[in-house]
Amino acid sequence: MIIVTGAFGFIGSHVVEHLIKAGEEVVAVGLAPPSEDNLSYLLRYSQSGRLRIARLDVGSLEAVKTLLKTHQPPIVYHLAAIASHRLSMQDPYTYLHNNYNTVLTVLEAARATEPSPKIVFSSSSSVYGDNPPPLREDMPPRPRGPYALSKLMGERLCEMYSEEYGLRCPVVRYFNVVGERCRRNIVFRVFAERILRGEPVEVNGRTVGGVFRSAERDFTYISDAVEGTLRVGERIDGFDVINIGFGRPVSVRRIAELMMESLGRRVPILERELLPHESLLSYSDNSRARELLGWSPKINVEEMVARYAQWALGGGLAL
């Protein structure tokens, strides 16, 4: 029995689905799903007998202790968090309190459970801040913003619980994960919804030397991200940090153009300045994932957009 927290979120729901298809029994944990669509989607697997839904507050220590003692999982994929680097600037207390408290609770519950499960913690490339890319795991973190800081604090907790209590708690740093059922604030969904409504799309970037440059990001398809996550759970013990990203920058303007092409509609592109804490260029060095996990991304950006557009046109988006 494997436990996934944040199971009704974007990445979490895909992790649950992949595990069930692989024949695993899964407890999908969450309280107030950000998207009821994800919960409804997962419920189709309830007839298999391999899915259990646990509605509980991951910030409640006693509830999580009971969960672990009841199911005795060998591994917990901890994906529960409030996500958005940009939106966290407007609500720092909620992001810092929730994201720190949930990982602390899961680690402490694991410490109190015998045998203790492995905890795979989902972190973010945002912890790198303004480090120059390609971003490597040995770079000193420079978090800018509450969300990035909350993820770094979670990593530090994993490191401490590994060193002081012997817990196995590896960390995954995701780079711009995209795909079907992604959150409303992820650029693929933002662009698709605007294009299908006939509205202009906004491309964020920065004016450098009088010339506007689109932001460039390391877009990583959800199936590749899930595969990397599960390999971390299978192959990494103790504390370690692994980048899961495609390993190349792609212009956000390029995403807008590809999305319009795939959806068969054109709308104006508006140029907008990035916020001060946001990097113009970000992409991963994924060599450790390749070496330690035998993992490599398979879906290129053209196929990512084509798959997402097909899903959106097939009724995936409720406009």
ChimeraX attribute file (.defattr): number of C-alpha atoms within 10 A of each C-alpha:
attribute: neighborCount
match mode: 1-to-1
recipient: residues
	/A:1	15
	/A:2	21
	/A:3	26
	/A:4	25
	/A:5	26
	/A:6	26
	/A:7	30
	/A:8	29
	/A:9	27
	/A:10	22
	/A:11	26
	/A:12	24
	/A:13	21
	/A:14	22
	/A:15	25
	/A:16	28
	/A:17	20
	/A:18	16
	/A:19	18
	/A:20	20
	/A:21	12
	/A:22	9
	/A:23	10
	/A:24	15
	/A:25	19
	/A:26	24
	/A:27	22
	/A:28	24
	/A:29	25
	/A:30	23
	/A:31	15
	/A:32	12
	/A:33	16
	/A:34	16
	/A:35	15
	/A:36	12
	/A:37	14
	/A:38	19
	/A:39	18
	/A:40	11
	/A:41	13
	/A:42	21
	/A:43	14
	/A:44	10
	/A:45	16
	/A:46	12
	/A:47	8
	/A:48	12
	/A:49	10
	/A:50	16
	/A:51	23
	/A:52	17
	/A:53	16
	/A:54	16
	/A:55	12
	/A:56	15
	/A:57	17
	/A:58	26
	/A:59	19
	/A:60	14
	/A:61	18
	/A:62	12
	/A:63	14
	/A:64	22
	/A:65	20
	/A:66	13
	/A:67	19
	/A:68	24
	/A:69	16
	/A:70	9
	/A:71	13
	/A:72	19
	/A:73	20
	/A:74	15
	/A:75	21
	/A:76	25
	/A:77	23
	/A:78	25
	/A:79	26
	/A:80	26
	/A:81	23
	/A:82	18
	/A:83	17
	/A:84	16
	/A:85	19
	/A:86	17
	/A:87	15
	/A:88	19
	/A:89	15
	/A:90	11
	/A:91	12
	/A:92	15
	/A:93	13
	/A:94	14
	/A:95	26
	/A:96	22
	/A:97	13
	/A:98	17
	/A:99	24
	/A:100	22
	/A:101	20
	/A:102	23
	/A:103	27
	/A:104	20
	/A:105	19
	/A:106	23
	/A:107	31
	/A:108	18
	/A:109	22
	/A:110	26
	/A:111	18
	/A:112	13
	/A:113	15
	/A:114	10
	/A:115	13
	/A:116	20
	/A:117	22
	/A:118	22
	/A:119	27
	/A:120	27
	/A:121	27
	/A:122	23
	/A:123	26
	/A:124	24
	/A:125	26
	/A:126	26
	/A:127	24
	/A:128	23
	/A:129	20
	/A:130	18
	/A:131	17
	/A:132	13
	/A:133	15
	/A:134	15
	/A:135	19
	/A:136	20
	/A:137	18
	/A:138	7
	/A:139	10
	/A:140	11
	/A:141	17
	/A:142	15
	/A:143	20
	/A:144	19
	/A:145	22
	/A:146	24
	/A:147	31
	/A:148	27
	/A:149	24
	/A:150	27
	/A:151	27
	/A:152	22
	/A:153	20
	/A:154	24
	/A:155	27
	/A:156	13
	/A:157	18
	/A:158	25
	/A:159	22
	/A:160	15
	/A:161	21
	/A:162	20
	/A:163	13
	/A:164	8
	/A:165	12
	/A:166	14
	/A:167	23
	/A:168	24
	/A:169	31
	/A:170	24
	/A:171	26
	/A:172	24
	/A:173	24
	/A:174	23
	/A:175	24
	/A:176	22
	/A:177	22
	/A:178	25
	/A:179	23
	/A:180	23
	/A:181	22
	/A:182	20
	/A:183	19
	/A:184	12
	/A:185	13
	/A:186	14
	/A:187	19
	/A:188	24
	/A:189	22
	/A:190	16
	/A:191	22
	/A:192	25
	/A:193	18
	/A:194	15
	/A:195	21
	/A:196	18
	/A:197	12
	/A:198	13
	/A:199	15
	/A:200	14
	/A:201	22
	/A:202	19
	/A:203	23
	/A:204	21
	/A:205	23
	/A:206	21
	/A:207	14
	/A:208	8
	/A:209	7
	/A:210	7
	/A:211	8
	/A:212	14
	/A:213	20
	/A:214	22
	/A:215	21
	/A:216	21
	/A:217	22
	/A:218	25
	/A:219	29
	/A:220	25
	/A:221	26
	/A:222	22
	/A:223	20
	/A:224	19
	/A:225	28
	/A:226	21
	/A:227	18
	/A:228	25
	/A:229	26
	/A:230	17
	/A:231	16
	/A:232	25
	/A:233	24
	/A:234	13
	/A:235	11
	/A:236	20
	/A:237	16
	/A:238	17
	/A:239	21
	/A:240	18
	/A:241	22
	/A:242	25
	/A:243	27
	/A:244	33
	/A:245	28
	/A:246	27
	/A:247	23
	/A:248	17
	/A:249	17
	/A:250	18
	/A:251	20
	/A:252	22
	/A:253	21
	/A:254	15
	/A:255	21
	/A:256	25
	/A:257	17
	/A:258	19
	/A:259	24
	/A:260	20
	/A:261	14
	/A:262	19
	/A:263	18
	/A:264	11
	/A:265	13
	/A:266	17
	/A:267	16
	/A:268	12
	/A:269	14
	/A:270	11
	/A:271	17
	/A:272	14
	/A:273	17
	/A:274	17
	/A:275	12
	/A:276	9
	/A:277	14
	/A:278	20
	/A:279	20
	/A:280	20
	/A:281	20
	/A:282	27
	/A:283	23
	/A:284	24
	/A:285	19
	/A:286	22
	/A:287	19
	/A:288	16
	/A:289	21
	/A:290	16
	/A:291	10
	/A:292	13
	/A:293	20
	/A:294	12
	/A:295	20
	/A:296	19
	/A:297	19
	/A:298	12
	/A:299	17
	/A:300	12
	/A:301	19
	/A:302	13
	/A:303	14
	/A:304	21
	/A:305	27
	/A:306	16
	/A:307	17
	/A:308	24
	/A:309	25
	/A:310	14
	/A:311	15
	/A:312	20
	/A:313	14
	/A:314	9
	/A:315	9
	/A:316	14
	/A:317	15
	/A:318	6
	/A:319	10
